[in-house]
Amino acid sequence: MTTLSLIGAPIDSGQRRRGCLMGPAAYRVAGLAATLAELGHQVQDRGDLTPGPLPEATSPNPAVDQLPETLAWTRALRAALAGALAEGDMPIIMGGDHSLALGSVAGAAEHAARIGRPLFLLWLDAHSDFHTPLTTVSGNLHGTPVAYIAGRAGFDAFPPFPAPLPGENICLFGIRSVDPAEHAALLGTRIAMNDMRVLDERGVAAPLRDFLQSVREAGGMLHVSLDVDFLDPSIAPAVGTTVPGGATFREAHLAYELIHESGLMTSLDLVELNPFLDDRGRTARLMVDLVGSLMGKKVFDRPTRSFG
């Protein structure tokens, strides 16, 4: 049986709104490990990662914020993910802002290259995160992971990404906030851009099944990166980057069930949960419930609950 390895990544360095570093603790308090164990999984909580010494690093873009901290976390997460996968575990990263994917996906890509399998990325997010350290205006590095993963230039301060993913191996799902510069750059790639209009027109199932089928046909590994702001802020308020018009509970549940039924997911990020912005743990509990869907929980298994 594959062990689910819970790895805490209390990262706040990818943006300026504090609180995401409390995310791993919130997942533990909301019962993530117990929920997964109740579904019959073997679960190991490896505790929280800590970054190594901060490297000396600067960027030609003066807007870039907390680059040394982000680099240290990137290296720590890359090693942790590659190590967990090499042991045969399925790592679940409890974040932490989305800059953690700079390291987590790099670790998954390192392992995939080592065993000779292609890596695919499913990015469940309101944002495309396709800026580079050179193009970002905000300077927030949580807006850069997909560009790093896809091999865009501008990441000279970072370790070279192992085997950058070709565009057809990346699926952006649920996006609805993309800067013009990001959009122009994305148009030059083969990345699947399933924004909310696509999901409104085609539904959740059709485009997701298309992507999962491409993973299956290639014999690929699948890293899923789930941002709280993939969900509509009316049901998941504990995120600093809210964008109206996100996925409903039912849409998210369907997407996660389909991912589980595919049997393709090999690693998972849970990012941007900011408990400081939550309403009595509402978002944390919702995320734990939905991660249950990713790991085999069905809609008829859910009891009636109150948010009180």
Secondary structure by P-SEA (a helix, b strand, c coil): cccbbbbbbbcccccccccccaaaaaaaaacaaaaaaaaccccccccccccccccccccccccccaaaaaaaaaaaaaaaaaaaaaaccbbbbccccccccccaaaaaaaaaaaabbbbbbbbbccccccccccccccccccccaaaaaacccccccccccccccccccccccccccccaaaaaaaaacccccccaaaaaaccccaaaaaaaaaaaaacbbbbbbbbcccccccccccccccccccccaaaaaaaaaaaaaaccccbbbbccccccccccaaaaaaaaaaaaaacccccccccccccc
